[in-house]
Amino acid sequence: MNFEAEKYSNGVNGSGQQPLANDLHCWLLYIPSIIFLHFPSSTSLHTYKLIKETKKSKKFLYSMTSLQASSFLFSSTCSCSTRTHAAIAVAKLPRIPFSAPKIPLKPVEDLNLRDGFKGKIPLENNDPANSTGLDQYEAPIISTTSTTATAKLYAILEAVGDRVEMHGNIGEQRDNWNKLLMNSINMITLTAATMAGVAAGGAAGASLLALKLSSTLLFSAATGMSIIMNKIQPSQLAEEQRNATRLFKQLYSQIKNTLAVHDPTDTDVEDAMDRVLALDEAYPLPLLGKMIEKFPEEFEPAVWWPQANKSHSREHVKAEGKNGWSEDVEEEMRAVIEVIKRKDSEDYMRLGNLALKVNKILAVSGPLLTAIAAAGSAFVGHGSWAAIVAVTAGALASTVNTFEHGGQVGMVVEMYRNCAGFCILLEESIESTIQEKDLEEREDGEIS
């Protein structure tokens, strides 16, 4: 191309007209030079100096074209059939600041997982005006305290499950004790009575002595076994373990419901622990040292629940129909308490005292009769009265033992203890509910 910059000092050709339209194609070659000069680099600075040196030269535009072609590796194959005459006034373009728009970011708060993880990520923009409905959603917060309480309650749940199994196994074992010991004592007693009768029937010499000694030893063994069996009352022990199994199963279900319904709190953990300790105290597993007294001086109901730490006020609270409570409902609850005290509790206490007295008489009579039979068998051969005493006392001892342990009188005593305790628990529950001042804290009156 041949460029004549002198003829086009003002951007017009020699005839004073604007460049032709077909010359615009060649103008595009100079746009990279303008961009190249606007964004300075090591090459562009060198180009700027070169422009100043060759500004007055006719080859100014040609030098600019060759420099921009060498810098950007443009290969131009512009073929122009006519001579192109152009003049370009290179202007310094203003620097345009370019910055990416800032996206308003929302705070991601309370990233809560079920296992207790809690993350709060503060970000740049926390403008409520720019928030959306989704941004305002917050997942339920599970604090570290709640997670700790959940872990503790699961540990208590596992301990309660173990106790259910242990009390069930021990209950079966002690029921077997009752059957085996009763049958063994009866067999020993009847065998000893038979030997005493045979010895009195005409035996003499060594055979008489052998029968006498064998009968006496068997009666003595039956006496000792009867004393031990009547002391521990295996039928009552088995009933205790059955009650403990039932109550621990009930507690197990309540803890599972607590974990399923809501997040447990420290109060739930303390309540569950207190109930476990109260059940352990009411129905101990060890036989020696912590066994419940089987023959107390007075009949006492069983207590397997923790006693309330706070005493409710005795002031009367006027119920205004909140939470299902009203004056009529409270009067009905007080009437229920009076009926329980007057009828159920009194009947269970009376029957429990009667069963306890009968059990005491039987527990003393059995070993006493076998001891008398042992003494009578020792004097067999010195008169007919000795054999009569031995055989009769042995038969009576076997009858008493069968009635006491076969009839499971100890289990009946424990049953009355449990029923009387349930009545007391019901009374305390209703009284504490009625005496609660805050009606919202009470149980629903319609349900209760």
C-alpha positions as CSV (number, residue, x, y, z in Angstrom):
1,M,0.0,0.0,0.0
2,N,1.1,3.6,-0.5
3,F,0.1,6.0,2.2
4,E,0.4,9.7,1.7
5,A,-0.2,11.4,5.1
6,E,0.5,14.9,3.8
7,K,-2.5,14.9,1.5
8,Y,-4.8,14.0,4.3
9,S,-3.8,16.1,7.2
10,N,-7.4,16.7,8.3
11,G,-8.9,13.3,7.5
12,V,-10.1,14.3,4.0
13,N,-8.7,13.4,0.6
14,G,-7.3,15.8,-1.9
15,S,-10.7,16.8,-3.2
16,G,-12.0,17.7,0.3
17,Q,-14.2,14.6,0.4
18,Q,-14.5,12.0,3.1
19,P,-12.7,8.6,2.5
20,L,-14.6,6.2,0.3
21,A,-16.6,3.4,1.8
22,N,-14.4,0.7,0.3
23,D,-11.5,2.3,2.2
24,L,-13.1,1.4,5.5
25,H,-11.9,-2.1,5.3
26,C,-8.3,-0.9,5.6
27,W,-9.3,1.3,8.5
28,L,-9.9,-1.8,10.6
29,L,-6.2,-2.5,10.4
30,Y,-5.5,0.5,12.6
31,I,-7.9,-0.4,15.4
32,P,-5.5,-2.9,17.0
33,S,-2.9,-0.1,17.0
34,I,-5.2,2.1,19.0
35,I,-6.0,-0.7,21.5
36,F,-2.4,-1.5,21.6
37,L,-1.5,2.0,22.6
38,H,-4.3,2.3,25.1
39,F,-3.1,-0.7,27.2
40,P,0.6,0.0,27.8
41,S,3.1,-2.8,28.0
42,S,6.8,-3.2,27.4
43,T,6.1,-3.4,23.6
44,S,3.6,-0.5,23.6
45,L,6.0,1.9,25.4
46,H,8.6,1.1,22.8
47,T,6.1,1.8,20.1
48,Y,5.1,5.1,21.7
49,K,8.8,6.3,21.6
50,L,9.1,5.2,18.0
51,I,6.0,7.2,17.0
52,K,7.5,10.4,18.4
53,E,10.7,9.8,16.4
54,T,8.9,9.2,13.2
55,K,6.0,11.5,13.6
56,K,7.0,13.8,10.7
57,S,8.0,11.0,8.4
58,K,5.9,9.9,5.5
59,K,6.2,6.3,6.7
60,F,4.5,7.0,10.1
61,L,1.4,5.1,9.3
62,Y,3.3,2.2,7.7
63,S,5.5,1.9,10.8
64,M,2.5,1.8,13.0
65,T,0.9,-0.9,10.9
66,S,4.1,-3.1,10.9
67,L,4.5,-2.7,14.7
68,Q,0.9,-3.7,15.5
69,A,1.2,-6.6,13.0
70,S,4.4,-7.9,14.7
71,S,2.9,-7.5,18.2
72,F,-0.4,-9.2,17.6
73,L,0.7,-11.6,14.8
74,F,-2.0,-10.4,12.5
75,S,-1.5,-11.5,8.9
76,S,-3.5,-9.1,6.8
77,T,-4.2,-9.9,3.2
78,C,-6.0,-6.7,2.4
79,S,-6.1,-6.3,-1.4
80,C,-7.2,-2.9,-2.5
81,S,-7.5,-2.3,-6.2
82,T,-7.2,1.5,-5.8
83,R,-4.7,3.6,-4.0
84,T,-5.8,4.1,-0.5
85,H,-5.1,7.5,1.0
86,A,-5.9,7.9,4.7
87,A,-4.9,10.0,7.7
88,I,-5.4,8.9,11.2
89,A,-5.2,11.1,14.2
90,V,-4.4,8.9,17.1
91,A,-6.2,10.1,20.2
92,K,-5.5,9.0,23.7
93,L,-8.6,7.1,24.8
94,P,-9.7,7.5,28.4
95,R,-9.0,4.6,30.7
96,I,-12.2,2.8,31.5
97,P,-12.1,1.1,34.9
98,F,-13.5,-2.4,34.7
99,S,-14.6,-4.2,37.8
100,A,-16.8,-7.2,38.3
101,P,-20.1,-6.4,40.0
102,K,-20.3,-7.5,43.6
103,I,-23.0,-10.1,44.1
104,P,-24.8,-9.5,47.4
105,L,-24.1,-12.4,49.6
106,K,-26.4,-13.7,52.3
107,P,-25.2,-15.0,55.7
108,V,-25.4,-18.7,56.0
109,E,-26.4,-19.1,59.6
110,D,-27.0,-22.0,61.8
111,L,-25.9,-24.9,59.6
112,N,-27.2,-27.5,61.9
113,L,-27.0,-31.2,61.6
114,R,-28.8,-33.9,63.7
115,D,-25.5,-35.0,65.2
116,G,-24.9,-31.7,66.8
117,F,-22.7,-29.9,64.3
118,K,-23.4,-26.2,64.3
119,G,-21.7,-23.8,61.9
120,K,-22.2,-20.1,61.4
121,I,-20.6,-18.6,58.3
122,P,-20.7,-14.8,58.3
123,L,-20.5,-13.4,54.8
124,E,-20.4,-9.9,53.4
125,N,-24.0,-8.7,53.0
126,N,-26.6,-9.2,55.7
127,D,-29.2,-6.7,54.5
128,P,-32.7,-7.9,55.5
129,A,-34.2,-5.8,52.7
130,N,-32.4,-8.0,50.1
131,S,-33.3,-11.2,51.7
132,T,-35.8,-13.7,50.2
133,G,-38.1,-16.2,51.7
134,L,-35.5,-18.9,51.4
135,D,-32.9,-16.8,53.0
136,Q,-35.0,-16.3,56.1
137,Y,-35.4,-20.1,56.7
138,E,-33.4,-21.3,59.6
139,A,-32.9,-24.9,60.4
140,P,-33.8,-26.0,64.0
141,I,-30.9,-25.2,66.3
142,I,-29.5,-28.2,68.2
143,S,-27.1,-26.9,70.7
144,T,-24.2,-28.7,72.3
145,T,-26.1,-29.0,75.5
146,S,-29.0,-30.8,73.7
147,T,-26.6,-33.1,72.0
148,T,-25.0,-34.0,75.3
149,A,-28.4,-34.6,76.9
150,T,-29.3,-36.9,74.0
151,A,-26.1,-38.9,74.4
152,K,-26.7,-39.2,78.2
153,L,-30.3,-40.3,77.6
154,Y,-29.2,-42.9,75.1
155,A,-26.7,-44.2,77.7
156,I,-29.5,-44.4,80.3
157,L,-31.7,-46.1,77.8
158,E,-29.0,-48.8,77.2
159,A,-28.7,-49.3,81.0
160,V,-32.4,-49.6,81.4
161,G,-32.5,-52.2,78.6
162,D,-29.8,-54.2,80.4
163,R,-31.7,-54.1,83.6
164,V,-34.8,-55.4,81.9
165,E,-32.9,-58.4,80.8
166,M,-31.2,-59.0,84.1
167,H,-34.3,-58.7,86.2
168,G,-36.1,-61.0,83.8
169,N,-33.4,-63.6,84.1
170,I,-33.1,-63.4,87.8
171,G,-36.9,-63.6,88.2
172,E,-36.9,-66.9,86.4
173,Q,-34.0,-68.1,88.4
174,R,-35.7,-67.3,91.7
175,D,-38.9,-68.8,90.6
176,N,-36.9,-72.0,89.9
177,W,-35.5,-71.7,93.4
178,N,-39.0,-71.7,94.9
179,K,-40.0,-74.9,93.0
180,L,-36.8,-76.8,93.5
181,L,-36.4,-76.0,97.2
182,M,-40.0,-76.7,98.0
183,N,-39.9,-80.1,96.2
184,S,-36.5,-81.0,97.8
185,I,-37.6,-80.1,101.3
186,N,-40.9,-82.0,100.9
187,M,-39.1,-85.1,99.6
188,I,-36.5,-85.0,102.4
189,T,-39.2,-84.5,105.0
190,L,-41.4,-87.4,103.7
191,T,-38.4,-89.7,103.4
192,A,-37.3,-89.0,107.0
193,A,-40.9,-89.6,108.3
194,T,-41.0,-92.9,106.4
195,M,-37.7,-94.0,107.9
196,A,-38.9,-93.1,111.4
197,G,-42.0,-95.2,110.9
198,V,-40.1,-98.2,109.6
199,A,-37.7,-98.0,112.5
200,A,-40.6,-98.0,114.9
201,G,-42.2,-101.0,113.1
202,G,-39.9,-103.7,114.6
203,A,-36.4,-103.0,113.4
204,A,-33.6,-103.8,115.9
205,G,-29.9,-103.7,116.3
206,A,-27.9,-102.0,113.6
207,S,-30.8,-101.5,111.3
208,L,-32.7,-99.5,114.0
209,L,-29.7,-97.3,114.6
210,A,-29.2,-96.7,110.9
211,L,-32.8,-95.7,110.3
212,K,-32.8,-93.5,113.4
213,L,-29.7,-91.6,112.4
214,S,-30.8,-91.3,108.8
215,S,-34.2,-90.0,109.8
216,T,-32.7,-87.5,112.3
217,L,-30.2,-86.2,109.8
218,L,-32.8,-85.7,107.1
219,F,-35.2,-83.9,109.4
220,S,-32.3,-81.7,110.5
221,A,-31.4,-80.9,106.9
222,A,-35.0,-80.1,106.1
223,T,-35.1,-77.8,109.1
224,G,-32.1,-75.8,108.0
225,M,-33.3,-75.6,104.4
226,S,-36.7,-74.5,105.6
227,I,-35.2,-71.7,107.7
228,I,-33.2,-70.4,104.7
229,M,-36.0,-70.7,102.3
230,N,-38.5,-69.0,104.6
231,K,-36.0,-66.2,105.2
232,I,-35.5,-65.3,101.6
233,Q,-39.0,-66.2,100.4
234,P,-38.2,-67.2,96.7
235,S,-41.7,-66.7,95.6
236,Q,-41.7,-63.1,96.8
237,L,-38.2,-62.6,95.3
238,A,-39.5,-63.8,91.9
239,E,-42.5,-61.4,92.1
240,E,-40.2,-58.5,92.9
241,Q,-38.2,-59.2,89.8
242,R,-41.3,-59.5,87.7
243,N,-42.5,-56.1,88.9
244,A,-39.0,-54.6,88.3
245,T,-39.0,-56.0,84.8
246,R,-42.4,-54.5,84.1
247,L,-41.5,-51.1,85.5
248,F,-38.1,-51.0,83.7
249,K,-39.9,-51.9,80.4
250,Q,-42.3,-49.0,81.1
251,L,-39.4,-46.6,81.7
252,Y,-37.6,-47.9,78.6
253,S,-40.7,-47.1,76.5
254,Q,-41.0,-43.6,78.0
255,I,-37.4,-42.7,77.3
256,K,-37.8,-43.9,73.7
257,N,-40.8,-41.7,73.4
258,T,-38.9,-38.7,74.8
259,L,-36.2,-39.2,72.3
260,A,-38.7,-39.6,69.4
261,V,-41.0,-36.6,70.3
262,H,-38.5,-33.8,71.1
263,D,-34.9,-33.1,71.8
264,P,-34.1,-34.1,75.4
265,T,-33.0,-31.6,78.0
266,D,-31.0,-31.9,81.2
267,T,-34.3,-32.1,83.1
268,D,-35.2,-35.2,81.1
269,V,-31.9,-36.8,81.8
270,E,-32.1,-36.1,85.6
271,D,-35.7,-37.4,85.7
272,A,-34.7,-40.6,84.0
273,M,-31.7,-41.1,86.2
274,D,-33.7,-40.5,89.3
275,R,-36.3,-43.0,88.2
276,V,-33.6,-45.6,87.5
277,L,-32.0,-45.1,90.9
278,A,-35.4,-45.3,92.6
279,L,-36.2,-48.6,90.9
280,D,-32.8,-50.0,91.8
281,E,-33.5,-49.1,95.4
282,A,-37.0,-50.5,95.4
283,Y,-36.1,-53.8,93.6
284,P,-32.4,-54.6,94.3
285,L,-30.6,-57.3,92.3
286,P,-28.2,-58.5,95.1
287,L,-29.6,-61.1,97.5
288,L,-27.3,-60.5,100.4
289,G,-27.0,-57.1,102.1
290,K,-29.7,-55.2,100.1
291,M,-32.5,-57.7,100.1
292,I,-35.9,-56.3,101.1
293,E,-37.0,-57.3,104.5
294,K,-39.5,-60.0,104.1
295,F,-41.1,-59.9,107.5
296,P,-41.3,-56.2,108.6
297,E,-43.0,-55.2,111.8
298,E,-45.7,-53.3,109.7
299,F,-46.9,-53.8,106.2
300,E,-45.4,-51.1,104.0
301,P,-46.3,-50.3,100.4
302,A,-43.7,-50.4,97.7
303,V,-42.2,-47.1,96.5
304,W,-40.4,-47.2,93.2
305,W,-40.7,-43.6,92.1
306,P,-38.4,-40.6,93.1
307,Q,-39.9,-38.3,95.7
308,A,-40.6,-34.8,94.6
309,N,-37.9,-32.4,95.5
310,K,-40.1,-29.3,95.6
311,S,-43.3,-29.0,97.7
312,H,-46.2,-27.5,95.8
313,S,-48.1,-24.7,97.4
314,R,-51.3,-25.6,99.1
315,E,-53.1,-22.4,97.9
316,H,-56.2,-23.0,95.8
317,V,-55.7,-22.1,92.2
318,K,-58.8,-21.0,90.3
319,A,-58.9,-22.8,87.0
320,E,-60.3,-20.7,84.1
321,G,-60.7,-23.4,81.5
322,K,-57.1,-23.4,80.5
323,N,-55.4,-26.7,79.4
324,G,-58.7,-28.6,79.9
325,W,-59.0,-27.6,83.6
326,S,-61.9,-26.1,85.3
327,E,-63.5,-26.1,88.8
328,D,-65.6,-29.2,88.0
329,V,-62.5,-31.1,86.8
330,E,-60.6,-30.3,90.0
331,E,-63.5,-31.4,92.1
332,E,-63.7,-34.7,90.2
333,M,-60.0,-35.3,90.8
334,R,-60.3,-34.6,94.5
335,A,-63.2,-37.0,94.7
336,V,-61.1,-39.6,92.9
337,I,-58.4,-39.1,95.6
338,E,-60.9,-39.6,98.4
339,V,-62.3,-42.8,96.8
340,I,-58.7,-44.2,96.4
341,K,-57.8,-43.4,100.0
342,R,-61.1,-44.7,101.5
343,K,-61.5,-47.9,99.4
344,D,-58.5,-49.1,97.4
345,S,-55.6,-48.1,99.6
346,E,-57.4,-49.2,102.7
347,D,-58.3,-52.6,101.3
348,Y,-54.8,-53.3,100.0
349,M,-53.3,-52.3,103.3
350,R,-55.7,-54.5,105.2
351,L,-55.2,-57.5,102.9
352,G,-51.4,-57.0,102.9
353,N,-51.2,-57.0,106.6
354,L,-53.3,-60.2,106.7
355,A,-51.1,-62.0,104.1
356,L,-48.0,-60.9,106.0
357,K,-49.2,-62.3,109.3
358,V,-50.2,-65.6,107.6
359,N,-46.8,-65.8,106.0
360,K,-45.0,-65.2,109.3
361,I,-46.9,-68.0,111.0
362,L,-46.2,-70.4,108.1
363,A,-42.5,-69.4,108.0
364,V,-42.1,-70.2,111.7
365,S,-44.3,-73.3,111.7
366,G,-42.4,-75.2,109.0
367,P,-38.9,-75.3,110.5
368,L,-40.4,-75.8,114.0
369,L,-42.3,-78.9,112.9
370,T,-39.3,-80.4,111.2
371,A,-37.2,-79.7,114.3
372,I,-39.7,-81.5,116.4
373,A,-39.8,-84.4,114.0
374,A,-36.0,-84.6,114.2
375,A,-36.1,-84.8,118.0
376,G,-38.8,-87.5,117.9
377,S,-36.9,-89.6,115.4
378,A,-33.9,-89.6,117.7
379,F,-35.9,-91.4,120.4
380,V,-37.5,-94.0,118.1
381,G,-37.2,-97.4,119.8
382,H,-37.8,-96.0,123.4
383,G,-41.5,-95.8,123.1
384,S,-44.2,-95.5,120.6
385,W,-44.8,-91.8,121.3
386,A,-41.4,-90.9,119.7
387,A,-42.3,-92.5,116.4
388,I,-45.7,-90.9,116.4
389,V,-44.3,-87.4,117.0
390,A,-41.7,-87.8,114.3
391,V,-44.0,-89.1,111.6
392,T,-46.8,-86.6,112.5
393,A,-44.6,-83.6,112.7
394,G,-42.9,-84.6,109.4
395,A,-46.2,-84.8,107.6
396,L,-47.4,-81.5,109.0
397,A,-44.1,-79.8,108.1
398,S,-44.4,-81.0,104.5
399,T,-48.0,-79.7,104.4
400,V,-47.1,-76.3,105.8
401,N,-44.1,-76.0,103.4
402,T,-46.3,-76.9,100.4
403,F,-49.0,-74.4,101.5
404,E,-46.5,-71.6,102.0
405,H,-44.3,-72.0,99.0
406,G,-46.6,-73.9,96.7
407,G,-49.3,-71.3,97.4
408,Q,-46.7,-68.6,97.0
409,V,-47.9,-66.6,100.0
410,G,-44.8,-64.4,99.7
411,M,-45.8,-63.5,96.2
412,V,-49.2,-62.5,97.4
413,V,-47.6,-60.2,100.0
414,E,-45.5,-58.5,97.3
415,M,-48.6,-58.2,95.1
416,Y,-50.4,-56.2,97.8
417,R,-47.3,-54.1,98.4
418,N,-47.2,-53.2,94.7
419,C,-50.9,-52.4,94.5
420,A,-50.8,-50.2,97.6
421,G,-47.8,-48.4,96.2
422,F,-49.6,-47.8,92.9
423,C,-52.5,-46.2,94.8
424,I,-50.1,-43.9,96.7
425,L,-48.4,-43.0,93.4
426,L,-51.8,-42.2,91.9
427,E,-52.7,-40.0,94.8
428,E,-49.5,-38.1,94.8
429,S,-49.7,-37.6,91.0
430,I,-53.2,-36.1,91.2
431,E,-52.4,-34.0,94.2
432,S,-49.3,-32.5,92.7
433,T,-51.2,-31.8,89.5
434,I,-54.0,-30.0,91.3
435,Q,-51.6,-28.0,93.4
436,E,-49.6,-26.7,90.4
437,K,-50.3,-23.0,90.1
438,D,-49.4,-22.7,86.4
439,L,-52.2,-24.3,84.5
440,E,-50.1,-24.6,81.4
441,E,-47.6,-26.8,83.3
442,R,-50.3,-29.3,84.3
443,E,-51.2,-32.3,82.4
444,D,-54.2,-31.9,80.1
445,G,-57.3,-32.0,82.2
446,E,-59.4,-33.7,79.6
447,I,-56.8,-36.5,79.1
448,S,-56.1,-37.1,82.8
